[in-house]
Amino acid sequence: MEEVTLLGSVEITVDGRGVKLGSPKERCVLAVLAVECGRPVTAETLAARIWGTAGRPEHARATLTSYLSRLRRRLRDTGAAVLRHDPAGYVLAVDADAVDLHRFRRLCRQARAIAASGDDEQARDLLREAEGLWRGEPLAGLPGDWARHMRVSLEEEFRATVLERIDTETRLGLHAEVVGELFRLTAAHPFDEKAAGLLMTALYRCDRSADALAVYRRVRTLLAEENGTEPGPGLREIHEGILRRDVGLAATPRREAAPPDSLPPDIDDFTGRDRELDALTGRAHDRVSVITGMAGVGKSALAVRAARALAHRYPDVRLYLHLRGHDPELPPLSPHAALAELLRQLNVPAERVPAGPAERALLWRREMERRRAIVVLDDATGVRQICAILTARSARFLVTARRRLSGLPGAGYLRLDVLGVEAARALVRGMAGHLRDVDVDAIVRRCGRLPVALRVAAGRAAAGLFHEDDADAGTGGGPAEAAFELSYRALTDDQRLVFRRLGLSPCPETDVRTVPVVSGVPAAVARDAVEALLDHHLVQEPGPGRLRMHDLVRAFARSRAFGEESSAERRRAVGRLLNHYLTRADQADRALHPHRHRPVPVTRDGTDEPDARAWLEAEWRNGLVLARHAFAHEWRQHGVLLVRSFSAFLEAQGHYEHAAEAQEEALQAVREFGDGDTTALALRELSQTKARTGHHTEALELAEEALGLTRASGDARGSAEALDRMGIYLWHTARFREALAHHREAQALYRRIGDGRGEAEALGHAGIDLWHLGRYEEAAAHLRAALDGYLLAGDERGAAMAHNNLGEIQRRRGYHRDAVRHYQEAGRVFGGIGEYPAILRNNVGNVHQYKGNYGEALRCHREAIAVFRAAGDRRNVADALNSLGVTYLLIDRPAEALVHHQNAERIAREIEDPYQRVRAVQGIADAHRATGCRTAALDHHRQALAIARSIGDPYHEGKAHEGIAATLLQLRGPDAARIHWRQALDLFERLDVPEARSVAIQLQMMDGVSA
């Protein structure tokens, strides 16, 4: 294999052995031919580039012929007969990638294309690979004007690539890493405003605003003195952003609408702790700070206060996670679950979160890499719970715990004691300023200077409920319990009842509208009670209409409930709460998914869709906590129904891990008490969640078990649903014939029981199977019948999906105007629902591609891929990447096409999707053929043929034959190609697709040539 280097000294190697070249002029001949690699260069052009116009020798033509002869002989001696001569001129007949300059340019083109498609990390890697090809001054040692001008041009090209790579790295958050390189670049090229702007941005993101402004002043002075000009608008805009401390300029420009920020609000009347805050927020601090102390001492408040004070230094990410170390209802978060929750807060789609602990920790580190982040980990139980989280090296961590967490390398420890006397007095005065000093001292003494107790006591005093003898009152408990007891005594009977019942609720937060439900009092009474509890600081209001209790307060409320109420009263209170959530969840589920089959009807209250979605979003965590409580306290039926009511929402929002965990608990419960049909329903719901996370084999097994149970009980509808689900899982693994059999069996069952909508759904799914099998007319007929069924059932979304799938079939058949009509009908319904608009956008991009509107096609596919990546939908990411690859190939940019198809192939392989993989492999083959890599093209076409045959896809089998024929025509001539074109023609004619005509024309032309 030949390799030519121009980005350094001019050399050529053949099979790893260097070819000895002669004079600089002979090397210049090779350089000219290599720059024009594969294209003929006339003798006149060669002479002009070697000698120019003025310095040409008298016998230039003879000398040039001598150079070419010697070069040809040297190459032939090594077995590389790559220097050819034809009537058009001299040609260096090597693959473009064999010349480092062309390889460099190809990598740069691929990097720009893949960055435009949203993958900055791969773009950075490609640009680094391109830079790595440079070995020094290009065309080193070559004389003449052409070599000199070419050298200047190439060095500018290289510098632009370096700046492009640095720009990409700043988008990825590599600010500190690029500062030194940018200083060197700006020193070497002081007038380069692009480099200066990048340096200013990087310095600003490294908290070096003064240095960034100094760079601007230096450039401005230089431009004024040398050119009499001012910096351009781009540099001025960066300068103005730094002056106004623009948060947008400071943040790493990830593809998020806003930087993740889950820190709770700061406490307005936070008092004291100045020394501790200085230790946590000073410049000299540990990467991990562990705040320890007894319950109620103010660890969480201090951590949040410090995090808020440090927020300007960490503009990329600010996270808060309650680890539930001492939650009375819920177990502590496992390390595995803690990572999942943090990744969710980073907006990582659930489908991208790995199941394995090591893989999940690796994803966390990658997501946090180079992001300036501050993370509060509240109420940790031990080192094991947080050690994987702390491996994110670029983050600052504030950890709270009741005991010292020994064994954390590099951690600093801050033990928090009760407030000092003056700070405690200041806290009480700040909340109840009318008190006499003696009363303030009494409260401070009675509460033991414990902040949580001080707040409750001061709140009571602020409400005018302080008495002098309170200082000597007590219960025999600690200072916190004593303070709670005094406040509790000051409440009315109704207020005490509401307080106790809130303590019984297992929910970590409570909507104020549920207070009358759990307490069993009228809404007006509940509203007044909540106001009183807020005044007494017995409850907190973390957000509008949301209530939360401190762990110690909750424990006190529960103790009072257990001491003052019978078990029957307590059970009725929790039962009312469970029934309320079950009713609201069921109503919301029905509003969002009106056609979902449910065995148990409930009374509707007219909940509309926006309200339903908002309620589910606000309450799904409470709903799952209540379900867990129900499973543990003999309310298993309630727990199962709660999980069922939240399942569709959890799946739609991508909360797959939470859904699976709850559904597995529900399945275990129904196996113990439920009948076969109830168990089958739980199996089907869990199977759907497993399929959404790519576990298709497990999903198929669960659905098959459900089918066995429904057949045994005679539940025809349940059997139809199980068969339909199984068909979907089979088609996702490209087992289209098996999928078709299951969908047709489901359709027959739905028809038998008179379920028109179910039959429409099974018909639509069977239509997709038939489409993949190449039976387009039947597929279209099935989808039209499905469309009619959906419309008759009033299911607009189902009808929209049928329209979308009909559009795909009509596009494949060449009826693009009809395809657009179907896409438009689908878009009218879908609007902004989930990923559906992106799916349509991608499909419409394919129509633009056919019509030759390539710019619009690229825009459609890129918009779609951004949505799919955000949702973690890797299958559709692969689909959009393949569509981008096809578009790039159509505009004669095969290098860009290749990198997109290669990425699609990798994803398809990882998710085991042979349909997208055959598309990708076919695209890789087409891109190779377009760049003249015919052997690689032939290998990939044959690989595509094997995949297409294995999944029974006649269209892609025909495309593979077509590609093999085109490649063999170039490699071995028409006789070798004809047999594959005939096979392609047979397949395309049976499918009745437009490709049949183009292949027939190709065969006619070949037959004419042969004749």
N, C-alpha and C positions, 0 to 999 in steps of 0.2 A: 504494500500500500504506500502511495506517495504522500508526502507532506511537504508543503512549501511554507517557509516562514519569511514574512516581510516586516513584522513588528519587532525589529531588532536588526541584526545582520541578515542579509539575504542568503538563505540556505535551502537545500532540498534534500530530503532523505527518502530512501526507498526501502521498505520493510525494515525500518529502524537503522539502516546503514546510510551514512552521509555520502552524498555525491560531491566529489571534488570539483569545484568550479574554478574558472580561470580568472581573467582580469576583471576589474570593476565594471568595464563596459559589458562584458559577457554576463555579469550578474545583473546589470541593468536590463539587458534583453529579457532575462528570466523574470525580473520584477514587473516589467511592462506586460508580458504575457500572463503573469499570475494575477495582476490587477484586473485584467480583462478575461479572467479564467473562463474557458468554454466558448468565448467569442473570438472570431477571426480578427487579427490585427494586420493591416497592410504593411508592406515593407516601408512605404513612405512615412506612415505613422511611427513605426519603430525607429526609423532614422531621426525623425524630428524629436522624439523623446530622448534619444540617446545623446544626440549632438546639438539639438536646437537648430535654429535657422542660420545663425552666424558662424558657428564653429564646425560645420560639417566638413569632413575631409574630402579630398579630391576623388578618391575612390570609395566613397561611402557605401555604395551598393555592394561592392565586392567584399569590403570589410564586414558588413552586416551579414552577408552570406556565410562568411568564415565563422563569425560568432555563432550563428544558428547551427552550422554543421558541427562545430565542436560540442555545442550544448546537446544536440540530438545524439551524437556519438556517446557522450558521457552517460546520458540517460539510458540509451540502448544497452550499454555495457552492463548496467545494473538490472536489466530486464524490464525497464519501464519505457515502452515506446509511446510516450505521451505527447511528444512534440510533432505535430502534423502540419502539413501544408496542403491547402486546397485553393481553388481559384479566388476565393474571397480573401485569403491571407494565411497567416500562421496562427495555429491554435494550440494552447496548452490544454490537452484533453484530460483534465483531472476533475474529480468531484469538487464543487465549490467549497465544501467543508474541509477539503484537504489543504486549503490555503488559509493561514491563520487570520488574515485580514477579513476574509469573507465569513469565517467562523465567528470572529468578533462582531461583525455587523449583524449576522444572523441572531446571535445571542442578545444583542441590544434590541433588535426588533421584537424578539420573543418577550423580553422583559417588559417593554412598553405595552405590548398587547395584553400580557397577563396582569399587569398592574391596572390597566383600564378595565379588566374583568374583575378587579377587586382583590387580587392576591399579591399584596406588597411583599410578603416574605419570599415567595418564589421569585418575584422580580428582583429583589435584592440579591438572591443567590445567583441568578443568571447574570446580573451585572458584575458581580464579583468574579464569576467564571470568565466573563469577557475581559475584565481587567487583567486577570491572571495570564492571559495570552501575550501580554506585552513584556518584552525582555530587554527593553532599552529604547534607544533612539530608533525610530522606524527607518528602513532603507539605509541603515548605517553604512557609511563609506561610499555610497554611490555618488558620482559626480553629476553635474549638469543642472540646468534650470528645472527640468521636469521633476527630477528627484527632490530638489530643494523645495519646490512649491508643494509637491505631494507630501513631503515630510511635515511642512507647516500645517497643511490641511489635516493630516492624520493626527498631529499632536493636539490640534483644536478639537478634533472629534473625540480624542481620548479624554481631554479635560472636561468636555461636555458630559461624557459618560460617567466620569468620576463624580461630577456635581449631581447628575441624575441619581446615582447610587446613594450619595449622601442625603439627598432630598428624600429618597425612599426610606433610608434609615431613620431620618428624623420623624417621618410618619409612623415608624414602628417604635419610636420612643428611645432610640439610641443616641440621646443628646450628648451625654458625657463622652461617649466613645468617639464622636466625630469632631469634637472641639479642636483637639490638637491638629488633626489633618486640615481642618478649615483655616486655622491660623497660618499653617504653612502655605496653603493655596492663596490666601489673601495677601501674604507677603510676596509671593512670586507674581501675583497678578492683582496689583492694588486697585486697578480700575474696574475689576469684575464685580458688578453690583449683585449678581446672582450669588456668588460666593460670600460676599459681605452680608447679604440678607440671611443666608443659611447660618452663618456664624452668629449673627445677632440673635436669631431665633434659638439656636442651640444654647447660647450663653444664658438667655432669659429663662429657658426651661431648666437650667442648672442653678437657678437662684443667683445669677451673676448679672443683675440688671445694669449695674454701673459699668461693668466691662462691655456689655452689649451697646450701651449708649456711647461709650468711648470709641467703639468701632465705627459707629455712624458719624461721630464728629470727625474722625480721621478721614473717612471717605469723602465727606462733604468738603472738608478743607482742601483735600487733594484735587477734587474736581473743580473747585472754585479757582485755585491757584493755577492749575495746568490748563483747564479748558474754559473757565469762566462759566461753568454750568452748575446746576443743582442736581442732587440725586433724583433718580426717576421715581415715578409714583409707587412702584412696588416697595422700594426701600423706605420711602417716606411713610408708607402705611405701617410697616413693621415698627419704625421708630415711634410713631404715634401710639401704636398698640402697647409698646413697652412703657411709654410715659403715663398712660392711663391704667397701667397694670391689667391689661386685657386678659381675662381668665381664658377666653377662647384661644388666644395665642399661646398661653402657658400650657394648656392641656395637650397631651399627645393626641393628634388628630385621628383617632380610631373612628370606625364607621358607626358611631353611636350618636343618637340624637343629643344625648347629654351624658356627661361622665357619671358612672354609677355612684350613687350616694345614698346609703341606707342608715347614716348616723341619726340617732334620735335627736330631737331638739334639745338645746341646752336649757338648764334650769335658770330662770330669770334671776332668782334671789340667791344664787350660789354664793356662799360666804366662807371665807377663810381658805386654808390650804394653799397659801401663797408659796410657801417653801416647796411643797410637793409639786405644785404646778411648774415652778421654775425648774425643778429637777427633771420633769417630764418633757418640758417644751424648750429647754435650753439647747444651744447649738451642740454642746457636748453631751450626747445621750447615747444610751444603748439602743441597738436595733429592736430588741425585745425588752419591754418593761413589764414586770409582773407586780401588780398591786394586790397586796394581801391584807386581810383584816376580818374582824368578826362581821356577822350579818348586820346590816343596817348602819354600818359605819360610813357609808358614802363612797364605796369603791366605784360603783357604776357611774355615779354622778361625776366623780373626779375624772374617770377615763373619758367620758363623753366630753366634758369641759376641755380637757387637754387635746382631744382629737379635733374639736372645733377650733381651738386656738392654733393648731398646727395645719389646718386644712389648706391654707394658702400655699404651703410648701408641698402639698400632695394633691395637685389639681386633677390627676388622672382617675383616681379611685379612692372612695371613702366608704368603708364597709363596717357594719356592726352585726355581730352574730351572738345571740343569746344561746349559750351552750346547755342551758337547763340543768346545771349541776345540782340544784336543790328545788326543782319544781315539784309541788306536791302531787301532781297528777301524771306528768309525763316523765319518762326516763331520760337520763342525760343523752344528748346527741352522741351518736357513735362517731368515730373519726371519719368513717365512710360517709355518713349522712351530713356531717358538718361540711365536708368538702363539696358535696352536692349542693347544699344550700348556698355556700359562697359562690360557686360557679353560676347558680341561678341568679344571684344578685349581680354578677358580672354580665348578665344577659346572654350567657352561653346556652344555646338551645338544648333541650333535654335529650334530643337524639344524638348530640355530640358528646354527652357525658358517658364515659366508659363505665362498665359494670365492675371491673376489677379495681381493687384499692391502689395498686401501684400505678396503673394507667390513669386513674382519676387524679392521683397526686401529681403525675407528670403533666396532665392537662392544666391543672391549677398553676403549676410553675410556669408553664408556657404562656398562659393567659396573663399572668402577673409580670412576666419578664419585661424588664425595662419600663414598667409603668410606675410612676411615683404614687404610691398608695399608702394609706393609713388604714389599719384594720383594728377594730376593737373586738376582742374575744371575751365576752362577759360570762362570769360564773363557771369557770373551768373546774373540772373534777380532778384532773391529773395530767401528767406530761403526755401520756399516750394519746389522750383525746386531741391534742393540738400539735403534736410534733410534725405531722405531715403538712399542716397548714403553714408552719413557721419556715418551711423550706423555700418559700418565695423570698429570695434574697433581696429584692429591690424594695420590699415593703417595710414599713414601720409598724410594729405591733404593740398594742396596749392590752394586757391580759389581766383580768380580775379573777381572784380565787380566794376562798376562805382560808386555805392553808398554803404554806410555801410550796411551790412546785420545784423541787430540787432536780438537778440534772439537765437543765436547759443551758447548753453552751452559749456563752456570750450574752446571757440575759442579765439585766439589772433588776434588783428587788427593792420594792418600796413598801414598807409595812405601815399601814394606815391605822392610827389609833383614834380614839374619840377626839372631838374638837377641843382645842384649848379653851380655857375659861372665857377669854375675851371674844374669841370667834363664836362660841356658843351663845354668849350674851348678844352679840351682833346679829346672829341669825334670828333669835327670838324678837329682838327689837325691830328688825326689818319686817317681820310678819305681824307683830302686835305692838306697834309703837306707843300705844296709850298706857302701857303697863308701867307701874312704879318699879324702880330699881330692885326693891326688895322682892317684888313678885317675879321679876325676870330671874333673879338669883334663885328663887325657889323652884322655878321650872327647870332651870339649868341643873340644879342639884338633884331634883327628883328624876330627871331623864338621864342622869349620868353622862351628860354631854354627847349622847348618841344621836346623830343627825336625824335618823328616821323618827325617833321618839320626840325630839325637839320640834320637828315640823308638825307632828300631830298635836302636841300640847300647845304650841304657839298658834296653830290654826284654831284650836278650841278657844284660846284666849282672845284671838282676834274677833271671834264671833260673840264675845262678851260673856263667855261661860266659865271664866276663871274665878275660883274662890280661894280665899287664903288658906282654908284647911285642906285644899288639894295637895299642898306640899307634903302633908303628913299622911295622905291617903295611900293605899297600896294594896296589892293582892298577894304579896309574897313572891311574885315572879321577878324577872329582871326589869331594868329601866324601860325597855321598849314595851313590854307587856303592861307595865304599870301605866305608861302614858296612854296606850291603847284603851286600857280599862277605864281610865278617867274620861276619855272622849266618848267611849261607848256608853257610860252612865249618863252623859250629858245629852244623849240622843232621845228622841221620843220613841214610843213603842213601835210605830210604823217604820221609823228610820232604822231602829235596831233590827227589825225584821228584814228590811231590804239589805242591810249590811250583812247579816248572817247568810241570807240566800245567795248573795253575790259570792260569798266565800265558798258556797257549795258548788258553784259552777266550775266545771273543769276547764272552761275556755280561758286561754291566756289573756284575751281581751274581750270586752263585752260591748255590744252596740246598745246605746241607751234605750233603744226601742224594745229591747228584749228584757229590760229590767222589770216591767209589770208582769211579764210572763213567768220568770223564774221566782219572783217574790210573791205573786198571787194577789197584788194590790191594784187598785185602779191607777190609770196612767198618771193622773194629776198627783196622786199621793207619791207614786214612784218618782216623778219629776222633782217634787219638793225634797224627797229623801236624798236623791242624787246630789242636789245642790248643797244640802247640809253635809253630806259625806265629803264633797269636794272642799267645802269650807274648813272642815276638820282635818283635811289632808289624809283621810282614810282611804280615798281613792284618788288616782291621778287621771288626767285627761291628755293622753299622748297625741291625740288628734281630734278634730271636730266629731262629736258624737260617739267617741270611743272611750271606754273606761278600762283602767288597769289597776291592780292592787300590787303593792310591794309583797314579796314572799312572806315576810314576817306578819304583815297585816292580814294577808290571806289565811295564814295559819291560825292567827288569833280569831278571825271570823269563823273559820271552820270549827275551832274548839268551842266557841260560843254556840254555834248551831247544834253541835253534838251534845252540848251540856244542857241546852234549853228546849230542844225540840225532839219530838219522838221520831223514831226511824221511819214511821209511815209518813209523817209530815215532810221529812227530808226527801224521801223517795218520790212523793208527789211533786215536790218542787223540781227535782231533776227530770222527772217524767214530763212535766209541762214543757221544760226547755227542749227536751228531745223531740217531743211532738211538734213544737213550734218550728224547729229547724227542719224536721222531716217534711212538714207541710210546705214551708217556704222553698226548700230545695226542690221538692217535687214540682211545685208550680213553676219555678224558674226553669227547671229542666224541660218541662212541657212547652214553655213559651219559646225556648231556643230550639228544641228538637221535637216539634209537634207530632212527627210521624214515627218516632221511636216506639217500638212495641213495649208495653208495660203490663204486667199481669194484674197489678192492683191499681184501680182508678182512685183518684182523690178529687175533692171538690175544687174547681178552679175559682180564682178570685180576680181574674182579669189582668194578671201581671203582664205588662208589655215587655217586649224583647230588650230594650235598653235597660230598663229597671232590673230585669232578670239577670242580665250579664253583669251589671254593676254589683248586684247583691252576691252573686256567686263569686265574683272576684274578691269582694271584701270578706266573705265568710267561709271560703272553702277550707281554710286551715282550722277554724273552729269546728266546722262540720266533721272533719276527719278526727279531731281530738274527741269530739262527742261520740263518734262511732267507736273509737278505741275504748272509751269509758263504758259504752254500752256493752261491748263484747266482754269486758271484765266484770260487769255488775248485773249479769242476768237480764240484760235487755238486748239479747243477740238479734232478735228480729228487727228492732229499731236500727241496730248497727248495720245490718245487711241492707236495709232499705236506704239508709243514709248514704252508704257507699255507692249504691246503684244510682241514686239521684245525682251525685256529684261526678260520676264516672265520665259521662260524655263531655262535661265541661273540662275536666282535668285532661282528657285526651286532646280536646281541641286546643287547649292552651299549652300543651307540651309538658305537663307535669306528670310525666310517665312514671317516674320512680315513686312518687307519692301515690299515684293511682294503683300501681302494681302492689305496693305494700298493703294498702287498704283492701284491695280486691283479694289478695291472698288470705288476709285475716277473715274477710267475709266468706271466702270459699271454705276455709277451715270450719267456720261457724255453721254454715249450711250443711256441711257433710255430717255434723253432729246432730242437728235437729231437723233439717229441712227434708222435703221430699225430692224426688228425682228431678222434677221440672225446675224447682228453685235452684238446685245444684247445677243443672245444665245452664241456666241463665248466668250464674256466677262464673261458670267455666267459659262461656262465650265472651263475657266482658273481659275476663283476664286474658283470654286468647287474643283479643283485639289489641290490648295494651302491649302484649309481648310482640305482636307483629309490628306495631309501630316503632318498637325499639330494635327491629331487625332480627328477632328470634323467631323466624318463620317455622322452623321445625317444631319448637315447643308450642307455638301457637296452633299449629296443625294438630298436634297430639291432644291439646286441650279441647279444641273444637270437635275432634273425633270422639273423645270421651263424652262430650255433651250430646253428640248425635246418638250415641248408644243409649243414653238415659232417656232422651225424648222418644226414641223409637220404642223403648220398653214401656213407657207410660202412655203411648199413643198420642203424644203432643205433636200434631202435624206442623203447626206454625213454628214451634221450637226446632223441629227437624229441618224445616226449610231454612231457617236462619243459620243453623249450624252448617248445612250444606253450602249455603251461599258464602259464608265466611271461609270455609275450607277452599272453595273455588278461588277466592281472592288470594289466599296464601299460596295456592299452587301457581297462580299466574305471576305473582311476584317472584317466584323462583323459575319462571319461564317454562313451567309444565302445562302448556296451554291446552293440550288435548284433555288431560285429566281435569283441568279447571273447567273446561266447557261441559264435560259430563256432569260435574257437580252442580254447575249453574243451571243446566237444563233440568236436572232432578229437582232442584229447589223451585224452579219455575212451575214444574208440574204440580208440586205440593201446594204452592201458593194458589194456583188456579183451582185446585180441588176444594180448598177451604174458602174460596171467594175473596182472597186478599189481593185486590187489584194493585195496590201500591207495591206490595212485596213482589208480585209477579213482574211489575215494571222494573224493579231494581234487579231482579235476577236476569231479565231480558237484556237490560243494559250491560250487565257484567258479561253475559254470554256474547254480546256484540263485540266487546273488547277482545275476548278470547278469539273470536272468529277473525277479527282484524289482524291479530298477531299471526294467525294461521294462514293469512292471505286470502280469506274468503270474503272479499270486500262487499259484494252484493248482499250476501246473507247478513254480514255485520251491519250494513246500513239498514237493512229491513228490521233487524232486531232492535236497533237503536231508535228507529222511527216508531216502532210499536212501544218501546219503553217510554218515549217522549209522550205519546198519546196517553199511556197509563199514568204517568206522573201528573199530566195536566188534569186528567179526570179525577185524580186523588187530591188535587189542589197543592201538590208539592212542587213549588217553583224552583227550589234548589236542585231537586232531582232532574227537573226538566232542563235546567241550565247545564248540568253535567252531561246530559244526553246531547244537547246542542254542541257542547265543546267536543265531545267524542265524534259526533257526526262531522264536525268541521275537520278533524284530523283525517278521517277516512276520505272525505271529498278532496282534501289537499293532496293526499297520497295518490288519488286517482286522477289528479290534474284538473279538478273542477274548483279552481281557486276562488271564483266569485261566489259560488255556493258556500265554500268553506268560510269566507269572510262573513257571510250573512249569519251562519251558525255561531261564529265567534261573537258577533255583535249581540245576538240574542242572549248568549251566555253572560256576556259582560253586563248587560242591562240588569240582570238579577244579582250577580255576584257582588258588584260594586266594590266595597272594601273589605269583604269577608275573607279573613285569613290569607292563605296562599293562592286562592283561586284567581285573583286578578293577575298574579305573576304567571300562573300557568297559561292564562289567556294571552298575556303579553308575549310570552315565549312562542306560543303558537302563531300569533299574528306576525311575529318576527320572521317565522318560516315563510309566510306568504310574501312579505316584503322581499325576502331572499329570492323567491321564485320570480318576482316581478322585476328584479334588478335594482331595487331600492336598498342597496347594501348598507349605506350609512344608517338608514332607519332600522334595518334588520339588526345591525350591531347594537344600536341603542336599545332596542326591545329586549334582546337577549341579555344585555348587561344589567338592565333594570330588573329583569326577572331573577338573574343569578344572585343579585344582592339580597333579594327577599328570601330566596331559598337558603342561602348561607345563614342569614339571620335566624331562620326557622330550624336550621339543622337538617333540612331535607336533602340528604346527599344524593338520593336517586334523581331528583329534579335538578340538582346542581350538575350531575353528570350529563343529563339530557341537554341542559342549556350550554354546557361546555362543548358538547358535540355539535350543537347548532352553530355556535360561534366558530368552531373549526371549519364547518362546511362553508360558512359565509366568507371567512378569510381565504379559503382556497378559491372561491369563485372570483375574488378580486385579485387573484394571482399573488397571494402572500402566503406561500406554503409553509414557511418557517413558523409564522404565527399560528397557522392552522395546526401544525404538528404539535406544538406545546399544549394547545387546548385539548386535542384528542388524547394526548398522552396522559394529561391530568384526568380526563374522563375515564380512560381505561383503568387507571389506578383506583379511582373511587369505585367503579363498577366491580372490579376484582375484590375489593375489600368488603363491599356489601353483598357480594354474590348475586349480581344482577347481570345475567348473560345477555339480556336484550340490549342494555346500554353498552355492554362490553363489545358486542359484535359491531355496533355502530362505531364505537371508538376505534377498534382495530381496523375496520374498513377505512375510516378517516386517516389513520396513521399511514396505511398503505397508499392512499391517494396522494397524501402530502409527500411521501417518499418518491413516488413516481413523478410528481411535478418538479422535484428538485433533481431528477436524474438518477436517484438511488434505486435502480430497477430491481436489483437482487433483493434488497430489503423490502421493497414494495411487494414483490412476488411472495416472499415469505409471509408477510402480513395478510395479503389477500387470501392465501391458502388457509391461514389460521382463522380468518373470518368465515371462510367457507365451512370449516369444520364446526365452528360454534353455531352457525346458522342451521346446519343440518341437525346438530344435536338438540336444538330447541324447536325444530320444525318450523322455521321461519322462511317461507319461500321467497319473500321479497329480498331479504338480505342474502339469501343463497344466490339469487339472480344477480344482485349487485356484486357479490364476490366473483362470480363467473365473469361478469363484465370487466371487472378490474384485472383479473388474471389474463383475460384475452388481450386487453390493452397493453399490459406489461409484456406478455409474450410476443406481441407484434413487434415491439421495439427490440426485444432480446433475440428472438429466433425467427421472426418473419410470420407471414399470414397463415401458413399451414398449421403452425403450432397454436395460433390464436383462434382459428375458425371453430374448433370443436367446443371451446368454452363460450364463444358468442352464440353458438346454436343452442347450447343449454340455457344460457341467459334468456334468449329469445323465447324459448318454450315456456320458461317460468313466467316471464313478463306478459306473454300473450294470455296465459291462463289467468293471470291476475288482472288483466285489462288495465294496465298502467301505462303512462306516457313513455316510459323507458323502452317499451316494445318497439315503438316506431324508430327511435334512434338506433337501436341495435340492428333492426332490419335494414336500415339504410347503410349501416357499416358493413353488413354482410354483402349487400348488393354491390357496394363499391369494391370490396375485396374480390367478389366473383368476377366483376368487370375487369379488374386488374389481372386476375389469373387468366381470364379468357384472352 
